[in-house]
């Protein structure tokens, strides 16, 4: 009798059934150093609970289902009446409900809330990144609404609730609500001052307006309210557009189509039109950009955290595979060249995590100095960390060989998602120019940055040299626009290096400073100096199931 040829050997077990938080040493270390000691025990229990959910087979299956069955627009009912609704797979609602219940929209109202939420957001992104969009927008809407104390008092309790209510009905009848955002238009893109959507004040209703126009990208179109920019008589102004009006009738919110995107398939991104749409002004007329900036800054930090989460998951999958897979009689993880690749990926991931959590801690601190640091560090981090995500995801997929190119591995979804955070909330040039504006207009921002990186001076000669080189570049900002990307990159790298030198294990800091600051690394991953302790770097990154 012929023997079976289908004997499965030398295949790694699935990376499921583990605590994503406890298995991420870089993340647990960052949370531990940024939270007050009296919060540590409660936060660890909370984050480990979510970590177990993130690592569960059930959550992973929800993520797969939500991406394989993307949202569908229902513009009209069978009789021709407009519906303007988007149907999602039940898995989407389970994921979103879990994210809301985990406090991913509730950072503003509790001690250490931003650090705790940042860690949770970084983990939840690894399960399914698409639902991070409405979670991020809802979280970020809070500081913008605070420009109008009455609106904030009405909406903030709903937006920071841990109850997910998916039904479209008046917000005052709901225990929790979600917010979206619509700023860009066809003709302007990131140049929101070129917006043409018009806002006409309504007589007899102070603060109420009627909107006519469109939005080319509207996030999370089934949200309960949207912050949008439109041209009022006194200039560009921020408005709150409820999906359902207080009397229960639907606001005019015409969903023209859903975007067919490269990745982020589970999430709906829409083109919408306003035609007599009711809106409430947020802040003064003409102050739209100033009012919306806090929301934009918060979503940009979420882009950093989301990319850090995607990188962590890619690295975890690559290290897990290499730990269990043998080639030519030796485990991949023990082969010098593969170890170099994995270590290079690991330091990139840890640097992103360290930077993202440090910026979240600045939000919790809230001091003038920390706010100044955020003004410069957020766009620099958004520029650099999000750009590193795609090459990390692609290299991690390559670590799995052909298996990494197969959908079931999960790596193709990470690869498709990886460019997103670099594009949304202002693409690379927008971030680099924002860095330049902060340098030129806000001296306190650079002062705060230099104080931060200066805390690591003297600990590593390559970091010290990088700081000196950066100061030389910053000494003359004339004709700086053409090198704005270079400045943003160097600011981010020096800040990452300073954090790793101060807080990471010596082998991690040594590898980062050698390759990213000292010039002792190549253009591709896997080109770290062979003399480094790469085995320890990889072991630190290994997800212990």
Secondary structure, DSSP 8 states (H G I E B T S, - for coil): ----S----S----S-SS-TTTT-HHHHHHHHHHS-HHHHHHHHHHHHHHHHHHTSHHHHHHHHHHHHS--EEEEE-TTS-EEEEEE--HHHHHHHHHHHHTTTT-GGGSTTHHHHHHHHHHHHHHH-STTHHHHHHHHHHHHHHTTSHHHHHHHHHHHT-S----S-S-GGG-S---EEEE---TTTTT-GGG---EEEE-TTSTTEEEEEEEEEEEE-TTSSEEEEEEEETTEEEEEEEESB-TTS-B---EEEEE---SS-TTS-EEEEEEEEEEEEEESSTT-HHHHHHHHHHHHHHHHHHHHHHHHHHHHHHHHHHHHH-EETTEEGGGSHHHHHHHHHHHHHHHHHHHHHHHHHHHHHH--HHHHHHHHHHHHHHHHHHHHHHHHHHHHHHHHTGGGGGSGGGSHHHHHHHHTHHHHTTS-HHHHHHHHHHHHHH-HHHHHHHHHHHHTTTTS-HHHHHHHHHHHHHHT--TT-GGGHHHHHHHHHHHHHHHHHHHHS-HHHHHHHIIIIISS-S-SSSS-S-TTS-HHHHHHHH----
